[in-house]
Amino acid sequence: MDKNNLVILILAFGTFGILTTEMGFVGILPLVATQFGVNVVDAGLFVSLFALGVAIAGLVMPLLFSKVNYKKSLLLVLGIFIISNICFAFITDFNIALILRVIPAFFHPIFCSFALTLAAQLAKEGEELKATSRVIMGVSAGMILGVPIVSSLSYSESFELAMLFMAAINIIAFISLAILMPSIKPKEGISYSGQLKVLKKPSFILSIIGVLLISAGLYSVYSYVSLFLGLSNIVGNFLSVVLFLYGVFSICGNYIAGHLLSKVPNKTVLIYPFIISIIFLLLFGFYDIVMAIIILMIIWGVFAGIGNNIQQFWITSAAPEAPEFANGIFLSSGNIGITLGTTLSGIAISALGVRYIVFIGIVCSLLAFVFFVLRNRASKSETNLN
């Protein structure tokens, strides 16, 4: 393996650590609520506020750091995550804990955006998409596979050990990048104002809205998946196993997505919202049948992996001239979607019960389809004008 490919794998591992820190709380919200003496909906703030922080920062931070040395930027972010995770393991005050969650969230988009951009730059000619998919696999693994690992450590050992595990991942990534990654300056690209001009493109704006809605649909259900699975008595270590299966098949979905988006990108994107809606509808219908739920979780895992790739592809393909900014917007819109989905589901849980969160996911997914269609039409119009 040459050095560039090794750096790409380390970037993917670092991304896994960053996303594990973000999404690790999804599978342990009941435990977090007990840990800090709050209700489950309040505990959901650890997910939604982190996502909101990423959403806000994704609009600004990658753009501001787009002319800063890549290696220094990546190590800065990992250092902040390491300190935050170590401190978090020993905090008992709910409000202080929330602050410690939000601080690293503002640096999160820098790492993920630059990792995606660097992967494409370091890859051999013609293998850029494959390299980018490896980093997205780190995103998928962190968002989905990191959840059952943190869940298992929290329930079988302790909450504190789970937090230190997240710190350990980031420490390994920090040391690896510090030793193996060369100092890389960003390529001379378009100016800040030039990058911001992509916001005038209708196809780019429509892509953002579509991705936001797809993310909201997925995480309106997934953010409270531990509660939903509890309806089938899938709890504790059994919950960790089911979430682990979900994560493994999500990574498989990530691999499948690379092939689908290379061959039939538009069909893949347009069909996706309907498949997710059908899965959610089946989850609602078979919520109390354990084997059916496990099978559906595996299928959902595959399509969750495909969905992560769709979101990144849909936005960056609309603004190839500004990759760092586009990747930052991808992270921002996705996390705004997570915040929206988590908030709407929290309201649904309070009003109707956890079983009904699937309908939030269905509505958001079908709305996303509308914006996917509009984006395609806008892209054709822009092409004709050029």
FIBAFI-734237 format. One record per atom (N, C-alpha, C, CB): residue in three letters; x negated, y negated, z. Coordinates in steps of 0.1 Angstrom, whole numbers, plus 5000, padded with zeros to 4 digits. Each point is the difference from the previous one (the first is absolute). Glycine has a CB too. Layout:
BEGIN
AlaXYZ...
This chain:
BEGIN
Met499250125000Met500849885000Met499149885000Met501950125012Asp498449784978Asp499149885000Asp500549915011Asp499650024975Lys499549875027Lys500349915012Lys501249934998Lys497649985003Asn502849984985Asn501249924998Asn501350085004Asn498849874982Asn501250265014Asn501150085003Asn500150025016Asn499850124977Leu499049895029Leu500050025014Leu500649875007Leu498050164998Val501649734997Val500549875006Val501550004998Val497949884995Ile502650164994Ile501550004997Ile500750095010Ile499649964976Leu499850165027Leu500650095010Leu500049945014Leu499350194986Ile499649735017Ile499949945013Ile501149895001Ile497550055002Leu502749874987Leu501049904999Leu501450065003Leu498649874984Ala501650255010Ala501350075002Ala500150045014Ala500050094977Phe499049965030Phe500050045014Phe500349885009Phe498450194995Gly500949705001Gly500249885008Gly501549954999Gly497649944996Thr502950074992Thr501449964998Thr500950105008Thr499549914977Phe500250215023Phe500750105009Phe500049955014Phe499450194985Gly499549775020Gly499949955014Gly500849875002Gly497850105002Ile502249814989Ile500849885001Ile501550035000Ile498149874988Leu502350225003Leu501450034999Leu500550085011Leu499949984976Thr499250115030Thr500450085011Thr500249915012Thr498650194992Thr500649705010Thr500349905010Thr501349944999Thr497549965001Glu502950014986Glu501249934998Glu501250095003Glu498949864982Met501150265012Met501250095000Met500050105011Met500149964976Gly498850055031Gly499950115011Gly501149995010Gly497650004997Phe503049885005Phe501149995010Phe501350054995Phe498849805008Val501450234979Val501350044995Val500550135007Val499449894978Gly499750205024Gly500450135005Gly500150015015Gly498950104981Ile500749795026Ile500050005015Ile500749885006Ile497850114999Leu503249844993Leu500849885006Leu500750045013Leu500349924977Pro500350195025Pro500550035013Pro499050005011Pro501750144989Leu497149925008Leu498950005010Leu499549865003Leu499450234992Val500549694997Val499549865002Val501049925009Val498950014977Ala502450015020Ala501049945008Ala499950035015Ala501550014981Thr498250125022Thr499850045014Thr498749945005Thr501250214996Gln497749794996Gln498749955004Gln500149855005Gln498950164983Phe501949765010Phe500049865003Phe501349965007Phe498649964980Gly502350135023Gly501249975007Gly501049924993Gly498750015020Val501550024966Val500949934992Val500950104993Val498449804997Asn502750154996Asn500850094992Asn499450034987Asn502049925011Val498550184982Val499450054987Val500049894989Val500750235006Val500449694994Val500149894990Val498949905002Val502550044998Asp497249925015Asp498949915003Asp498750064997Asp501449905018Ala498550234984Ala498750074997Ala499850004985Ala500350155019Gly500849844973Gly499849994985Gly499349874996Gly502150134998Leu497849775011Leu499349884997Leu498550034997Leu501649875014Phe497950244992Phe498650034997Phe499850044985Phe499850085024Val501249974970Val500050034986Val500349874991Val500650245005Ser500649704999Ser500549894991Ser499149885001Ser502350095003Leu497249875009Leu499249885001Leu498650024994Leu501249945021Phe498350184980Phe498750034993Phe500249984985Phe499350165018Ala501849904977Ala500449994986Ala500249864995Ala501050235001Leu499649695008Leu500349864997Leu498649924999Leu502350015012Gly496850034997Gly498749935000Gly499350034987Gly499950025025Val500150114971Val499450044987Val500749934988Val499450225010Ala501949764991Ala500749944989Ala499649854999Ala501950165004Ile498049775007Ile499649864999Ile498549994996Ile501749955018Ala497550134987Ala498549994997Ala499850044986Ala499450055024Gly501350054971Gly499850054986Gly500249894990Gly500750225007Leu500049674996Leu500349894991Leu498849915000Leu502450025004Val496749985006Val499049905002Val498650065001Val501649865011Met498250244998Met498650045003Met499250064989Met500950055022Pro499650044969Pro499250054989Pro499649894991Pro501250225001Leu499749684997Leu499649894991Leu498949915007Leu502450004991Leu497749985022Leu499049925006Leu498650075001Leu501949905014Phe498150234987Phe498850085001Phe499550054986Phe500750065024Ser500049904966Ser499750064987Ser498649964994Ser502449994996Lys497049915011Lys498649964995Lys499050035011Lys501049824986Val499450265024Val499050035011Val499550144997Val501349865017Asn497450174987Asn499450134998Asn500950115005Asn497749895003Tyr502550214988Tyr500950115004Tyr499650075012Tyr500550024976Lys498250025025Lys499650085011Lys500249935014Lys498350104985Lys501449775015Lys500249925013Lys501549995003Lys497949874995Ser502950124995Ser501549995003Ser500550135005Ser500249834982Leu499450285012Leu500550135005Leu499550035014Leu500050084976Leu498849905027Leu499550025013Leu500649925011Leu497850074989Leu502549805007Leu500749915009Leu501450065004Leu498849804990Val501950245000Val501350065003Val500050125009Val500849914977Leu498350185019Leu499850135008Leu499649975014Leu499450124980Gly499849785022Gly499649965014Gly501149955008Gly497849944991Ile503149985003Ile501249955007Ile500950115004Ile499849784987Phe500450325004Phe500950115003Phe499450095011Phe500850004976Ile497950015024Ile499450085010Ile500249945014Ile498350084984Ile501449795017Ile500249935013Ile501550015005Ile498049854994Ser502950124996Ser501450005003Ser500550135005Ser500349834983Asn499350285011Asn500450145004Asn499550045013Asn500150064976Ile498649905027Ile499450045013Ile500849925011Ile497750054989Cys502549825009Cys500749925010Cys501450055002Cys498649814994Phe502150234995Phe501450055001Phe500150125009Phe500449904977Ala498650185023Ala500150135008Ala500149975015Ala498750114983Phe500949775021Phe500049975015Phe501049895004Phe497650075000Ile503249884990Ile501049895003Ile501350065005Ile498949854983Thr501750095027Thr501350055005Thr501149894998Thr498850155017Asp500849734981Asp501049894998Asp500550004986Asp498949875018Phe502450134981Phe500750014986Phe499649884991Phe501950135011Asn498249754995Asn499749884992Asn498650004995Asn501849885013Ile497350154996Ile498550004996Ile499850114989Ile499349915023Ala501350204979Ala499950114990Ala500549954986Ala500350175019Leu500849764981Leu500549954987Leu499049914994Leu502350025008Ile497049894999Ile499049914995Ile498950084994Ile500649825017Leu498950284990Leu498950094996Leu500450074987Leu499250025024Arg502150014974Arg500450064987Arg500049904989Arg501450165013Val499049724989Val500149904990Val498749954994Val502249945010Ile496850044999Ile498749954996Ile499450084988Ile499749915023Pro500150224979Pro499450074988Pro500850004988Pro498950145017Ala502549854985Ala500950004988Ala499649894990Ala501850095015Phe497749804990Phe499749894991Phe498750024992Phe501149855016Phe498150254988Phe498850034992Phe500250134992Phe498649895018His502450184985His500350134993His500049984984His501450075020Pro499349834974Pro500049994986Pro498749984993Pro502249915003Ile496850035005Ile498749984994Ile499450134997Ile499749795013Phe500350304997Phe499350134998Phe500750084988Phe499450015025Cys501950014976Cys500750084990Cys499949944986Cys501650085018Ser498649794981Ser499949934987Ser498650024994Ser501849845007Phe497250135001Phe498650014995Phe499650154997Phe499449795013Ala501150304995Ala499750144997Ala500550054987Ala500150045025Leu501249914972Leu500650044987Leu499249934988Leu502250025011Thr497449864991Thr499349924990Thr498650064998Thr501349795005Leu498050245006Leu498750064999Leu499950144994Leu499449865020Ala501650224983Ala500150134994Ala500050004985Ala501250085021Ala499649834974Ala500049984985Ala498749954994Ala502549955002Gln496949965006Gln498749954995Gln498850105001Gln500849785007Leu499350315003Leu498950095002Leu500250134991Leu499749915023Ala501550114972Ala500250124992Ala499449994987Ala502150035012Lys497650094982Lys499550014986Lys501149954991Lys498450195006Glu501149764982Glu501049954990Glu501050114996Glu498249844992Gly503150135009Gly501050094997Gly500550085012Gly499050024978Glu500449965033Glu500450075012Glu500549915011Glu498450184995Glu502049695001Glu500449905010Glu501350055007Glu498949824986Leu502150235007Leu501250035006Leu499850125010Leu501349924979Lys497950175017Lys499750125009Lys499449955013Lys499750154980Ala499349755019Ala499449955012Ala501049925009Ala497849994987Thr503049935006Thr501049935008Thr501050095007Thr499849824983Ser500550295010Ser501050105006Ser499450065013Ser500950054977Arg497749975023Arg499450055012Arg500249915012Arg498350114986Val501649765012Val500249905011Val501550005004Val498149864991Ile502850154999Ile501450015003Ile500350135008Ile500649864979Met498750245018Met500150135007Met499749975015Met499550144980Gly499549775022Gly499749965014Gly501149935007Gly497649994994Val503049924997Val501249935005Val501150105004Val499449804985Ser500950295006Ser501150105002Ser499750085012Ser500450014976Ala498350045025Ala499650085012Ala500249935013Ala498450134985Gly501149745015Gly500149925012Gly501549975004Gly497849904994Met503050074996Met501449975002Met500850125005Met499849814983Ile499850315012Ile500850115002Ile499350115007Ile501249944979Leu497650105018Leu499350115007Leu499549955013Leu499350104978Gly500349775023Gly499649955013Gly501150005011Gly498449864987Val502850135008Val501150005010Val500150135008Val501349854984Pro498750275010Pro500150125008Pro498750035008Pro501550094983Ile497449865013Ile498850025008Ile500149925013Ile498650044979Val501849835019Val500149915012Val501150065009Val499249804987Ser501950245007Ser501150065007Ser499650125008Ser501649924983Ser497650175011Ser499650125007Ser499149975012Ser500150124978Leu498949785019Leu499149965011Leu500849945012Leu498149974983Ser502949945013Ser500749935010Ser500850095009Ser500149814985Tyr500650295009Tyr500950095007Tyr499350115007Tyr501849954984Ser497150105010Ser499350125006Ser498949955009Ser500550144980Glu498949745018Glu498949965009Glu500549875007Glu498250104984Ser501649785010Ser500449885006Ser500149894989Ser498950075022Phe501849824981Phe500149894992Phe498749934998Phe502449975008Glu496850025003Glu498749945000Glu499150074990Glu500349925024Leu499750214977Leu499150084991Leu500349974985Leu499750185018Ala501649814979Ala500549984987Ala499449864995Ala502150145004Met497949765004Met499549874997Met498550004997Met501849905014Leu497550184995Leu498550014998Leu499750084988Leu499749995024Phe501250114972Phe499850074987Phe500049904988Phe501150215011Met499949704990Met500149904989Met498749924999Met502550005002Ala497049965010Ala498749925000Ala498950084995Ala500849885020Ala499150254983Ala498950094995Ala500050014985Ala500250135021Ile501049884973Ile500050004985Ile499449884994Ile502050145001Asn498349745005Asn499549884995Asn498549985003Asn502349905003Ile497250165008Ile498650005003Ile499250084990Ile500549975024Ile500050144972Ile499350094990Ile500049934987Ile500850205012Ala500349734984Ala500049934987Ala499149885000Ala502450074997Phe497549865015Phe499149895001Phe498650044999Phe501649895015Ile497950214992Ile498750054999Ile499650054986Ile500150065024Ser500850014970Ser499850054986Ser499849894990Ser501450215006Leu499549694994Leu499949894991Leu498849925003Leu502549994998Ala497149995014Ala498949925004Ala498750064994Ala501249925021Ile498750214979Ile498850074996Ile500050034985Ile499950115022Leu501249934972Leu500150054986Leu500449904990Leu500450215009Met500449694995Met500549904990Met499049894997Met502350065007Pro497449924981Pro499149884997Pro500749875002Pro498750144983Ser500549755018Ser500749875000Ser500549964987Ser498449935018Ile502950054981Ile500649974987Ile500849875001Ile500250254995Lys499449664996Lys500749874999Lys501250024990Lys497949875006Pro503250064996Pro501150004991Pro499549954986Pro501749975019Lys498950094971Lys499749954986Lys500549864998Lys500050244991Glu499449695001Glu500549874997Glu501350014992Glu497649914999Gly503450055008Gly501450024993Gly500749864999Gly500150235009Ile501249784990Ile500749874999Ile500149935013Ile501350104981Ser498949785019Ser500149915012Ser501250045009Ser498849824987Tyr501250125025Tyr501150025009Tyr501349964993Tyr498549975020Ser501549914974Ser501249954993Ser500450094988Ser499449775007Gly499550284986Gly500350094989Gly500750135004Gly498049914989Gln501650155023Gln500650125005Gln501449975004Gln497850085008Leu502449804998Leu501449975005Leu501049984988Leu499049895020Lys500550094968Lys500849984988Lys500850124997Lys498449844991Val501250285014Val500750124997Val501450005006Val497950134998Leu502249785013Leu501349995006Leu501149944991Leu498849985022Lys500749964967Lys501049944991Lys500550104990Lys498849785002Lys500750344998Lys500450104990Lys501350075005Lys497650044993Pro503549965000Pro501250065005Pro499850155002Pro501349844987Ser497950235005Ser499850145002Ser499350035014Ser499950034975Phe499249885029Phe499350025012Phe501049985012Phe497849924989Ile503049975010Ile500949985011Ile501050115002Ile499849754996Leu500750304992Leu501050115000Leu499450135006Leu501249894980Ser497550135016Ser499350115006Ser499950005015Ser498650014978Ile501149875027Ile499949985014Ile501350045007Ile498349824997Ile502850134998Ile501350025006Ile500350155000Ile500849774993Gly499050304995Gly500250144999Gly499250085009Gly500549964976Val498250015026Val499250075009Val500449985014Val498149984984Leu502349905020Leu500549975013Leu501250085004Leu499249774997Leu501750254993Leu501250075003Leu499750155001Leu501349834988Ile497850225003Ile499750155001Ile499350035014Ile499750004975Ser499449915029Ser499450015013Ser501050005011Ser497949904991Ala503150005008Ala501049995011Ala500950135000Ala500049754997Gly500350304991Gly500750125000Gly499350125006Gly501149924980Leu497750105017Leu499250115006Leu499849995015Leu498850024979Tyr500949865026Tyr499749985014Tyr501249975009Tyr497749924992Ser503450055002Ser501249995008Ser500350135006Ser500949824985Val498750295008Val500250135006Val498850055007Val501650054982Tyr497249935011Tyr498850065006Tyr499649945013Tyr499350054977Ser500949825025Ser499649935012Ser500750065013Ser499649794986Tyr501550275012Tyr500850065011Tyr500150154998Tyr501249795004Val497950274988Val500150144997Val500050095012Val498949964978Ser500350005032Ser499950095012Ser501450015007Ser497649935003Leu503249954997Leu501350015006Leu501050084991Leu499549775010Phe500350214977Phe500950074991Phe499850155001Phe500049814984Leu498850245016Leu499750145001Leu500450055014Leu498149974984Gly502049945026Gly500550055013Gly501450054999Gly498449835011Leu502450124979Leu501350054999Leu500150154997Leu500649774992Ser498350285003Ser499950154997Ser499150075010Ser500349954976Asn499549985036Asn499150055010Asn498650024995Asn502050115011Ile497549824980Ile498750004995Ile499249905008Ile500650084977Val498849965034Val499349905009Val498750065005Val502249925008Gly497049994999Gly498750055005Gly499150054990Gly501250055021Asn498150064982Asn499150064990Asn500650054987Asn498750075020Phe502649974981Phe500750044988Phe500249884991Phe501250185013Leu499049714993Leu500149874992Leu498749984993Leu501749905016Ser497250124991Ser498649974995Ser499850094988Ser499249935022Val501250204979Val499850104989Val500849954987Val499750195017Val501649774985Val500849964989Val499449874993Val502150105012Leu497549814996Leu499449884995Leu498750034993Leu501149875018Phe498150234987Phe498850044994Phe500350064986Phe498950045022Leu502150044977Leu500450064987Leu500449884990Leu500850225011Tyr500049694994Tyr500449884992Tyr498749934995Tyr502149985014Gly496950004995Gly498849934996Gly499250084989Gly500049905022Val499950234980Val499250084990Val500749994987Val499250165018Phe502149864981Phe500650004987Phe500149864994Phe501450195008Ser498549705001Ser499949874995Ser498749984992Ser501449925019Ile497550144986Ile498749994993Ile500150074987Ile498849995022Cys501950124978Cys500350074987Cys500749914990Cys500050235012Gly501049704994Gly500849914991Gly499149894995Gly502050055014Asn497049904994Asn499149904995Asn499250054988Asn499849925023Tyr499850214977Tyr499350064989Tyr500950014987Tyr498550135016Ile502749914987Ile501050014989Ile500349874993Ile501050205012Ala499149704997Ala500349864995Ala499049954990Ala501149955021Gly497650084981Gly499049964991Gly500350054986Gly498350005018His502150124980His500350064987His501349944994His498850215007Leu502249785002Leu501349944995Leu499849864995Leu501250155016Leu498149774992Leu499949864996Leu499149984988Leu500449945024Ser498750154974Ser499249994988Ser500750044987Ser498050065014Lys503050034987Lys500750054989Lys501349944997Lys498950215004Val501949785007Val501449944998Val500349905012Val500850224989Pro498449675011Pro500249915011Pro501449945002Pro497649944996Asn503050014993Asn501349945002Asn501150105004Asn499349834983Lys500750295012Lys501050105003Lys499850045015Lys500150084976Thr498649935028Thr499750045014Thr500649895010Thr497950124992Val501849765005Val500549895008Val501549995001Val497949884995Leu502750134993Leu501549985000Leu500850125006Leu499649864979Ile499850265020Ile500750115005Ile499950015016Ile499650124978Tyr499349835026Tyr499650025014Tyr501149955010Tyr497649974993Pro503049915006Pro501049965010Pro501150105002Pro499449774995Phe501050294994Phe501150105000Phe499750135007Phe500849904979Ile497950145019Ile499650125007Ile499949985015Ile498750074980Ile500849825024Ile499949975014Ile501449985006Ile497849894996Ser503150054997Ser501449995005Ser500650145002Ser500249784988Ile499650315003Ile500650135001Ile499450075013Ile500350024975Ile498449975027Ile499350065011Ile500649955013Ile497950034987Phe502349845014Phe500649945012Phe501450045002Phe498649804997Leu502250214993Leu501450055001Leu500050145005Leu500749854981Leu498450245014Leu499950145005Leu499650005015Leu499550084977Leu499649835027Leu499649995014Leu501249975009Leu497749934993Phe503149985002Phe501349975008Phe500950125001Phe499849764992Gly500450314997Gly500950115000Gly499550125008Gly500749934978Phe498050105022Phe499550125006Phe499249975013Phe499950114978Tyr500449775028Tyr499249955011Tyr499850105012Tyr500849774993Asp500250325009Asp499950095011Asp499650144997Asp501849875010Ile497750154977Ile499650144996Ile498449994999Ile502250054987Val497250015022Val498549995002Val499350034987Val500250055024Met500050074970Met499350054989Met500249904988Met500250245008Ala501149724990Ala500349914989Ala499249875002Ala502350104997Ile497649855015Ile499349875002Ile498550024998Ile501849945017Ile497750174987Ile498550024997Ile499750004985Ile499950145021Ile501049934971Ile499850014986Ile500149864994Ile500950234999Leu500149695005Leu500249874995Leu498949905004Leu502450045002Met497049985010Met498949925004Met498750034991Met500950005024Ile499050124972Ile498950044991Ile500249934986Ile499750225012Ile501549794983Ile500349944987Ile499949855001Ile501550194995Trp499049755016Trp499849865002Trp498649965001Trp502249995012Gly496950094994Gly498649975001Gly499449994986Gly499950125022Val500449974969Val499549994987Val500349874993Val500250254998Phe501149715003Phe500449884994Phe499649875007Phe501950134991Ala497849885022Ala499449895007Ala498649974995Ala501450065021Gly497950054976Gly498649984994Gly500149934986Gly499250205013Ile501849854979Ile500249944987Ile500449855002Ile500750234990Gly500149745020Gly500549875002Gly498949905003Gly502150105008Asn496949945000Asn498949915003Asn499249964987Asn499850115023Asn500049994968Asn499349974988Asn500949914991Asn498850225002Ile502549804997Ile500849924992Ile500049865004Ile501550194997Gln498549785016Gln500049865005Gln498749934996Gln501450075019Gln497550004983Gln498749934996Gln499949984985Gln498950105020Phe501550004973Phe499949994985Phe500949894994Phe499550255000Trp501749745006Trp501149914995Trp499649865001Trp501750175006Ile497649805005Ile499649865003Ile498749964992Ile501150015022Thr497950084980Thr498749974994Thr500050004984Thr498950095021Ser502049994974Ser500150014985Ser500749874995Ser500150255001Ala500549685008Ala500749874995Ala499049885001Ala502250095008Ala496649934999Ala499049905001Ala498650055000Ala501749875013Pro497950194976Pro498750064999Pro498949905000Pro501050184987Glu499349695011Glu499049905000Glu499649955014Glu500949934978Ala499850115032Ala499749965014Ala500250125009Ala500849764995Pro498250345004Pro500250125008Pro500049995015Pro498950104981Glu500249825025Glu500049995014Glu501349935005Glu497549985000Phe503049924994Phe501249935003Phe501250104999Phe499049774993Ala501050304995Ala501150094998Ala500150115010Ala499849954976Asn499050115028Asn500050105010Asn500449955013Asn498250114988Gly501549765015Gly500449945013Gly501549985000Gly497949895002Ile502750074986Ile501449994999Ile500750135001Ile499749804986Phe499750315009Phe500550135001Phe500250045015Phe498950074978Leu500049915030Leu500150035014Leu501049915007Leu497650074999Ser502449804997Ser500949915007Ser501550044997Ser498349824998Ser502050204990Ser501450034996Ser500450145006Ser499849874979Gly499350225021Gly500350135006Gly500349995015Gly498650114983Asn500649805024Asn500249995014Asn501249915004Asn497650035003Ile502749874988Ile501349935002Ile501150104999Ile499049794991Gly500950305000Gly501050114998Gly500150085013Gly499650014975Ile499350035031Ile500050085012Ile500749925011Ile497850114993Thr501949765008Thr500649925011Thr501549994998Thr497949875002Leu502550114985Leu501449994997Leu500750135003Leu499549834982Gly500050285013Gly500650135002Gly500150045015Gly499150064978Thr499849915029Thr500050045014Thr501049915008Thr497650064998Thr502549814998Thr501049915007Thr501450054997Thr498449814998Leu501950214989Leu501450044997Leu500450135006Leu499749884978Ser499350225023Ser500350125006Ser500249995015Ser498750124982Gly500649795024Gly500249975015Gly501449965002Gly497549945003Ile503049974988Ile501449955002Ile500950124998Ile499349774992Ala500550314998Ala500950114997Ala500050105011Ala499549974976Ile499350055031Ile500050105011Ile500849945012Ile497750084993Ser502249805009Ser500749945011Ser501550004998Ser498149855004Ala502350134983Ala501549994997Ala500650144997Ala499549774991Leu499850325002Leu500650124995Leu499350135005Leu500749874980Gly498050125023Gly499350125003Gly498950034990Gly502050095011Val497049984993Val498850034992Val500350074987Val498750005020Arg502350084979Arg500350084988Arg500349914988Arg500950185015Tyr499649704988Tyr500549924989Tyr498949914994Tyr502250005011Ile496650014994Ile498949924994Ile499750044985Ile499149975023Val501350154973Val499850044987Val500749924989Val499750235009Phe501449714995Phe500849924991Phe499349864997Phe502150115008Ile497149845002Ile499249894998Ile498950034989Ile500349925024Gly499250204977Gly499050044990Gly500650024986Gly498850115018Ile502449944981Ile500650024987Ile500349874994Ile501050215008Val499649694999Val500449874995Val498749934995Val502049995015Cys496950014993Cys498849934996Cys499450064987Cys499649945024Ser500450204976Ser499450074988Ser500849974987Ser499250185016Leu502149814985Leu500849984988Leu499949854996Leu501650185007Leu498249735002Leu499849864997Leu498649994993Leu501449925019Ala497650164985Ala498749994994Ala500150044986Ala498950065022Phe501950044974Phe500250044986Phe500449884992Phe500650235007Val500349694998Val500549884992Val498849914997Val502250015011Phe496949974999Phe498949914997Phe498950064992Phe500549895022Phe499450254978Phe499150074991Phe500449984986Phe499550175018Val501849834979Val500549994987Val499849854995Val501750185004Leu498549735005Leu499849854996Leu498649974998Leu502049945014Arg497150134993Arg498649984999Arg499550054986Arg499750025025Asn500850094971Asn499750054986Asn500449914989Asn500250235009Arg501049714993Arg500449914990Arg499249875000Arg502350095002Ala497349865009Ala499149895001Ala498750024994Ala501249935021Ser498250194982Ser498750034994Ser500150004985Ser499550145020Lys501549924974Lys500250004985Lys500049854995Lys501250235001Ser499649695006Ser500149864996Ser498749935000Ser502350005008Glu496950025003Glu498749945001Glu499050054989Glu500449985025Thr499750154972Thr499250054989Thr500349944987Thr499850215013Asn501549774984Asn500449944988Asn499649864998Asn501950155000Leu498149775012Leu499549875000Leu498649984997Leu501849955016Asn497450154989Asn498550004998Asn499750044986Asn499650055024
